[in-house]
Amino acid sequence: MEEKTDTTLFRARVEPSEVVVEKSEPKSDKQPDAVYEDTNMPPSVYLEAKNHPYLVDLFEMKDVYNQFNMKELSDEINDFILSEIKRQNLKDTKESYQNIVKSYLSKLKMSNDVDIYTRIERITDLMKIDKKLIEAAKEKEDLLTADITDLTSAQLKKRLEINAQND
């Protein structure tokens, strides 16, 4: 006959002890990230800090940001505005951001009663057009300033056509 052994384990009671944790200074040469108040936060760091672009707060659309394709459109608008701030050598401020948004709203001549979805879609469409125009102007400038010996025959032909139009 098999003999059964008792495998029950008992634990000894451990009294909690007071643990003292000393804070130590970080051992890194890296400067800590800048801390901004909401009012002074540059739009370029807004997305990282708040998990949404400044546009969301500007249009008071937190409740719809994650619905439909609003996140993608808002992020696209935000990227374009931030690139425009850099391209135009503006300060990275909310005021600069707001001025660019206002200029697009005035170009679109939209009334304030237009729903946020339509507003964002129209701004995105206009910004896509402007982005293509900016790229074309940059391409033209690069073509006109490039050394003639570096141009392909097609580029040289295009440059001659542009020069003929300007004369």
N, C-alpha and C positions, 0 to 999 in steps of 0.2 A: 504494500500500500504506500502511496506517495504521501509524504509529509508536506503540508503547506506551511510556508513561513510567512510571518507578518511583515509586509513591506511598507507599512504606514510610516511616513516621515513626519517628524515634528520639528517645527522651527522655534528657535529661541527668540524671545521678545527682544527687539532692539530699541533702545530708547533714543529718540531723536536728539541729536546734539546740535549745538549752535555752530553754524558755519559762517566764518567771516570771509567775505570775498573782497579782495583789494582791487581797485580799478587801476589798471596800468595804462600808461600813455602808449599810443600806437607806435610801433617801431618802423614807421615808413617815412621816407623823405617826401612822399607825395602830399601835396596840399589838399585839405579836405574840400569837397565840392562846395561851391558857393550856395548859400542858403538865401532864398529870396522871399520876401513877402509877396502875397498874390498880386498886389498892386504894382510891384516893381519887376515881376518876373518877365524876362524877355521872351517873346513868342518862340524863339528858336529852341528854348529848353522846356517849353510848356508841355509838349507832347510827352516827353520823358517823365516829367514831374507829376503830371496830372492824368496821364493815360488817355488824353484826348487833346486835339489841337485847340489853340486859343479861339478859333472860329466857333467852336461848340459853345463856349461861354459868351462870346460876342453875340451870337444869334439865339442864345438861351435855348439850346436844343439838346440838352443832356438826355432827355427822355426819348428822343428819336435817333440818337447817334448810332446805336447798335441795331437799328431796324433797317430792313431792305438793304439798299446799297449806300446808305448815308455815310457810313464809316469810310468806305473807299472814296466816295466823292469828296467828303470833307478833308480827308488826308491829301487827296490830289490838289485841292484848292490850297490847303495849307503849304504844301511843298512848293507850289507855284509862287505864292505870296512871299515865302521866305527867300526863294531864289530871286524874286524881284527886288526885295529889300537889299540883297547883296549886289545885284546887277546895277541898281541905281545908287549904290553907295549910301544908303540910308542907315540911320541908327536902328539897332535891333530893339525897337520899343513897340509897345502896344499902339501908340499913336501912329507910327509908320504903317503898321499892319492895318489899322482901322482906316487910314487914308486910302490905302490901295483897295480895300473892300468897298469903301464909299465910291471910289471912282468907277468901279465895275457896276455897282448898283445904279449910279447915275447914267452910265452908258446904256444900261438895259431899260432905264425908265420904268422900273417896276414900282407899283404902289406898295404901301406897307401891308395891305391886306392880302397879298399873295402868300399862299401857304409855303412853309419852309421847304418842302420837297421840291416844288417848282422853282423856288428861289435858288436853291443849291444846284439843281440841274442846269438852270440857265447860266449861272455864274461859271459852272464847270465848262459848259459849251463855249462860252465867250473866252475863257482862259485858254482853252485848247486852241482856238483860232489865234489868239495873241501869241501863244507859245510857238506856233508854226511860223507866224510872221517874224518873231524875234529870231528864230533859228534861220530863216531865209535871209534876214538882214545880216546876221553874223556870217553866214556862208558867203554872201555877196562881198562883205568887207574882207573876209579871208581871201577870196578870189582876187579882189582888186589890190590887195597888199602883198600877195605872194610873189616870189621871184618868178619871172617868166620862164626861166629854165626849169623850174620845178613843176610846171603845169603840163597836164596831158593835152592832147590836141583838142579834145572836147572842151576842156576848161579854158584853153586859149581862145577858142572860137567864142565861147560864152563871154569871156572878158572883152573881146573885140566888139561884140554886140552891145554890151553895156556901155563901153566907151563911145560907141557910135550914137547911142541914145542920149548920152550926156552932152554931146557936141551940138 
